[in-house]
Amino acid sequence: MKWVSHFDSAHCEHRHPERSRRMELKSKIAMKLFYVYIVKCRDESYYTGITNDINRRIQEHNEGISSDSYTFKRHPVELVFYETFNDFTLAEQWEKRIKGWSRRKKEALIQNNWEKLKEYSVCKNETHFSNFKKKVE
């Protein structure tokens, strides 16, 4: 009698075809990469986006496919930063965070200047809690 491991895919497909298809789909999803990227546009502005195919997406930006796109009238664009993620949710959160940043903060990220990035992250608004003095009673 031949011993077959429960990890043997042929064995799994024979006994549990639905389970095997689900496992295959999960492994394809788990191996998927997502890219959060920043491009510098012709007018020197920055655009931050997310994609699962960085080369295709940059090409789309440069071809100006959608007239509703921010980069449509600002191409060609140059890829200046990207970071990869295995988890779409984390990538999306990172993209949204970067989109809320100032230009100089994005430039610090692009230049890998962590000291400046930290400096630019400190809130200096007059109404920020760190600017209030405690009342002494």
VEXTORBA-187802 format. One line per 10 residues: number of its first residue (from 1); their letters; for each residue z, y, x of C-alpha. Coordinates in steps of 0.001 Angstrom, whole numbers. Example, Ala and Ser with C-alpha at 12.3 -4.5 7.8 and 13.67 -1.06 7.14 Angstrom:
<sites>
1 = AS = 7800,-4500,12300 | 7140,-1060,13670
</sites>
This chain:
<sites>
1 = MKWVSHFDSA = 0,0,0 | -999,3432,1343 | 1710,6056,1509 | 551,9458,255 | 2495,12635,831 | 3074,14832,-2209 | 1353,17566,-184 | -1906,15618,-83 | -4342,17804,-2080 | -6559,14907,-3182
11 = HCEHRHPERS = -3522,13104,-4536 | -2302,16222,-6368 | -5691,16906,-7925 | -5884,13361,-9225 | -2420,13300,-10751 | -1960,16990,-11647 | -5313,18802,-11885 | -3879,21901,-13622 | -1018,22197,-11169 | -3412,21869,-8257
21 = RRMELKSKIA = -5662,24653,-9607 | -2661,26917,-10114 | -1454,26249,-6560 | -4924,26981,-5185 | -5118,30232,-7146 | -1639,31275,-5982 | -2560,30621,-2357 | -5717,32723,-2720 | -3717,35566,-4246 | -987,35264,-1626
31 = MKLFYVYIVK = -3543,35504,1158 | -5178,38603,-325 | -4807,41768,1702 | -4531,45253,300 | -5147,48387,2308 | -3577,51781,1826 | -5826,54219,3631 | -6349,57888,4371 | -9789,59360,4944 | -10566,62799,6275
41 = CRDESYYTGI = -13264,64473,4217 | -16062,66767,5332 | -14063,69791,4126 | -11086,68686,6309 | -9018,67588,3289 | -7404,64152,3092 | -7824,61495,453 | -5393,58587,101 | -6424,55385,-1646 | -5885,51654,-2013
51 = TNDINRRIQE = -8407,48825,-1795 | -8772,45129,-1081 | -11883,45669,1078 | -11579,48607,3460 | -15152,48492,4801 | -16709,48353,1329 | -14492,51177,80 | -15292,53529,2969 | -18971,52809,2430 | -18579,53629,-1278
61 = HNEGISSDSY = -16896,56926,-405 | -19723,57794,1978 | -22459,56830,-476 | -20925,58991,-3184 | -21197,56395,-5956 | -19004,58050,-8601 | -19447,61754,-9379 | -15865,61777,-10762 | -14453,60772,-7382 | -12570,63303,-5234
71 = TFKRHPVELV = -14710,62409,-2222 | -18067,62634,-4054 | -18845,66180,-2894 | -16804,65851,285 | -18563,63008,2077 | -19087,61833,4685 | -15495,60715,5136 | -13809,59335,8225 | -11142,56639,8092 | -8119,58055,9945
81 = FYETFNDFTL = -5317,55720,8846 | -4761,52418,7114 | -1987,49912,6650 | -2247,46376,5286 | -68,44728,2654 | 133,41238,1186 | 1731,42548,-1992 | -259,44849,-4291 | 2867,46393,-5818 | 4208,47452,-2415
91 = AEQWEKRIKG = 797,48810,-1429 | 571,50800,-4643 | 4063,52250,-4132 | 3167,53283,-568 | -92,54883,-1738 | 1704,56906,-4417 | 4355,58010,-1941 | 1769,59219,596 | -210,61021,-2131 | 2886,63151,-2794
101 = WSRRKKEALI = 3224,64215,834 | 2243,67516,2397 | -771,67768,4680 | 1355,68083,7812 | 3415,65042,6859 | 212,63004,6389 | -1017,64231,9770 | 2237,63123,11412 | 1701,59656,9901 | -1932,59579,11057
111 = QNNWEKLKEY = -836,60537,14586 | 2056,58023,14576 | 4392,60923,15302 | 7600,59542,13834 | 9768,62441,15039 | 7612,64974,13166 | 7414,62685,10142 | 11210,62568,10041 | 11439,66343,10503 | 8931,67022,7723
121 = SVCKNETHFS = 10805,64658,5399 | 13919,66825,5364 | 14064,68968,2257 | 14557,72620,3157 | 14488,74082,-336 | 17154,76638,-1069 | 18287,74602,-4060 | 18643,71336,-2110 | 22168,69880,-2311 | 22653,70150,1456
131 = NFKKKVE = 22429,73956,1181 | 25339,74256,-1250 | 28751,75049,190 | 31750,73307,-1254 | 34087,75568,-3159 | 37508,75719,-1620 | 40177,76122,-4248
</sites>
